[in-house]
Amino acid sequence: MSSHTHDVRHTGCRCETAPQSEVHQQQQPENRLLPKAYKILAIEKHTELEWNFRVSKDFDTHFGQFVEVSLPMVGEAPISVSDYGDDYIDLLIRKVGLVTEKLFELQAGDNVWMRGVHGNGYPMEAFQNKHLVIVAGGTGVAPVKGLISHFCHHPEQISQLDMILGFKNEQAVLYRNDMHLWRNAHNLITTLDEGEASDNFRIGRVTEYIDELDLSQPDTLQVVVVGPPIMIKFVVAAFLEKGLAQSQIWVDYERRMACAVGKCGHCRMGDKYVCLDGPVFRFDQTQQLID
């Protein structure tokens, strides 16, 4: 007698044995908590603390989603998908803890483990033929990097794109090599909290430059805001004072995500889970969220 277990189906007067591959598919549902190894294709240093890891992928993703990146016997961390292609994703990783410190010891050709993608993304259909304004600060530029690049390569999909990107100082600037394309294709304002002004960088908070934008047709506007919570608060308030509706503003709440499947409760705000219902939210849908 064979030691294999077969799925036997009674069909009239005879028995059929299901193929083993079909049995395996029935018995092995997708485990969203199970990481898989992916190869690091390239590493690009942006600052001393922020490096971009280009990693192979075999899954679909959208701008604004995130993956859980892990190393065996070390731990895992949620990382935003900053950009992607057919067979890769870009992950802008900041060296801030045990997992990221170990990631910075790796080289191209090494493996990292990922699970995902998780969360929702930016509503591309809402931006079609609209005047899009993106305001981002610090590492908050990473989640919108792919969005910016997409509309630089496909300007016909929107009517206008304004960007205000803020950094602490010139040593903290991200995506410096991409800014030439962004500046030539659309209106880009880059600011520094401290330092000296130059042809490419102005001094001050991002909120100080909102008045320079042409917001004369508010009904056509869609606004994306990403950055530290205090920055999001004041940027959103500035646009509301300009007459925009809360439903025209999208915010990215990337915070304390752990399991990424809505089970651990670390990222719960009110009755929402950032890892499932976010991290991208339309602002009018966030008013009942309690931190």
N, C-alpha and C positions, 0 to 999 in steps of 0.2 A: 504493500500500500504506500502511495506517495505521502511524503511528509507535508506537502503543501496543502493549505486550506483553500477550497474552491467555493465560489458563489454558485450554488445550484438552483436553477429556476425550473419549475415544473410547468411545461407547456403542453397540455393535452396528454398524449401517450408517451412522450419522450422527455428526456432531461437535456438541458443546455448548460454548459459551463462557460461562464463569462470570462473574457480574456483577463489575464492577470493585470495588465495595465489599467483596465477599467476598474477592477477591484481596488487597485492602489489609489486611483483618483477618488473613489467613493470614500475610502477610509482615511485619506489625508487631506482634509480641508486646509486652506491657506491659514498659516499661523502668522498673524501680523506682529507678534512679539518675537519672532525668530529672525535674528540678523543673518546677513549673507555677506560673504567676502567680495570686495570690489577692488580693482587695481587703481593705485594712484598714477595718473598719466603725466601730471606735471605739477610743480609747485612754484608759485610766484610770490616773492616777498614784496609787500606793499609798504609796511612799516616794520619797526622792530617787533611789534606785538600782533600785527595782522598779516596773515599770509593767505593767499588763495590756493586751494587744493582743487585741481581738476581730476575728477574721479570717474571711472567708467560706470555706465548704468545700462540696465535692461528693462526699464520701466518708464511709463509716461509720467510727466510732471507738468506743472504750470507755475508761472511766476507768482510768488507769494507763499508757496508751500514750503515744508521743511522735512528733513530726514533726521533720524536718530543715528548718530555716528558713534561707534564703540570700538574699543580694543579689549580683547580677552584679558581677564584678570585685572582690568584697570577700571572700566566703567563706560558710561555713554553720556552723550550730550546732544541736545537738539540744535541743529544748525540749519539756517535758512538756505534755500536754493537761490543763489544770487544770479545764476544764468544757467543755460543748458543748451545742448545740441542733440543730435540724433542718438549719440552713444556716450554722452558724458554729461555730468553736472559740475558746476563750479560752486565751491563752498568757501566763503570768506570766513576764516576761523581766527578768533582772537585768543591769544594765550593768556588764560585767566585762572586755570585750575589744573587738577591732576590729569584729567583726560586730554585737555588741549596741550599741556606741556609734553605729554608722551607723543601726541600727534606731531608736534614740531620736531621730534627726533627722527621721523620717518623721511624716506626719500622716494622719488619717482620710481615706480616698479614694485614698491611695497604694497601690501593690502591693508585696507581698513574695512570695518564691518558696518553695514548700514541696514536699517529697516525703514520702510516707508514707501512712497511718500505719504505725508500726513497733512491734515488741515485743508483749508480751502485756499483759493488764490485770489488774485485781483480779477474783478469782473470785466474782462476785455470787451465784452459786448456793450457795457455801459459807457465805455470810452470812445466808441466808434463815432467819428465825425464831431467830436466834442473838443472844447478847449480844455486841455488837461494841464493841471498845475501839480507838480510834485515838490514837496518840501521835506527834506530829510536831513538828519544830523548824525554825525559820527558814524558808528557802525550801522546805524539805521539806513545808510546809503546802500548797504549790501543787498537787502531784500528788494530794492527797486532798481538795482543796476541792470538786470535783464530787461525789465520793463522799459527803461530809458533806451537801451540799445535797440530793442525791438522797434520802437517808434522812430528812432533815428534811421533805421533801415527801411521802415515802412511809413513814411510821413503822410502818405495819402490816406491812412486810416483815421487820422485825427485832423482837426482844423488848425490846432495850434498847441505847442508844448512849451510851458515855462517851467524851469527848474531852479530851486534855491537849495543849495547843498552847503551845509555848515560843518566846519571841523574846528577842533580846539586850537590847533596851530598848524603851521605848514608841515611839520614832521608827522602829523596825524592824517594827512590827506590820503584818501583812498582813490583808486582808479585814475590816477594821474595820466596814464597813457591813453585812456579812453576819452578824456575830456576835450581833446582837440576835435574829435568827431562830434561829440555832443554840442560843443559850442558853435561849430559850423552849421549844424543841422537845425538847431533850435535855440531858444533864448536860455542861456545858462548863467546864473549868478552863483559864485562860490564865495563863501565868507569864512573868516577866521575869528575865533573869539579873542585871540591875542596874537601879537606880532605886528608886522608892517604891511601896509597895503602895497599891491603891485598891480601889474596889468591884468593878472588873472584872479587875484584874491582881494576882497574888500574886508574891512574890519567891522565887526559887529555881529549881533544875533540875527538869525534868519528872519525873525519877525520884523526887523527894521527895514527890510527890503520888499515886503509885500505891497507897500504903497506904490512901488515902481511898476507893478504889473498892470496890464490893461484888463480891468475887470468890468468894463463898461457894458458887457452883455452877460450878466450873471446867469441867465437861464441856460447858457451853453456850457457852463463850467462843471468840471468834475475835479475834485481835489484829493490827492493822496498825501497823507502825513505819516512819517515814520521817524522814530527817534526815542529819546528818553521821555518818560511820562510827563515831566514838567514842560518839556518842549512841545509835546503834542497838545497839552492843555492850552498854552498861550497861542500857538499857531491856529488851532481850531477856533478859539475865541476871536482872533483877529479876522478870520474869514466870515464868521457869523456876524460880526459888526459890519462887514461889507455887504451884508444882505443875502448871503448864501443860505440855503436851507440845510438843515442837518443831514438830509438824505443825499446831498451832493458831496459829502465829505466821507472819505474812507480812511480808517486808522488801522495800524498794525500793532497789536498787543502781543509782543513776544516776551513771555514771562514764565518762569518756573515750570516749564513743561517737563514731565518725567516719563510717564508710561506712553503718552501720545495716543491712547485709545480710550480716554475718558474713564479710567478705572481708579487711578490713584488719588485724584482730587486735588493735586498740587496746584493746578492751573485754574481751578474753579473760581468763577466770579459770578455771584448770584446763582442763577440756574443755568449758566453757560459754562462750557469747558473750552478754554482757549484752543486746546489741541484739536478739538472736533469742530466747534462752531466758528473758530477763528483759524489762524491768528488775524486774518483780515476781517474787519467789521465795518459795516456802514454806520456812521456815527449815531444816527437816530436810533439804532438798535442797541446802543451801548448804555442808554440812559438809566436803565434799571440794574446795571451791573454793579455789584458791591464788592469792593476789594477786601 
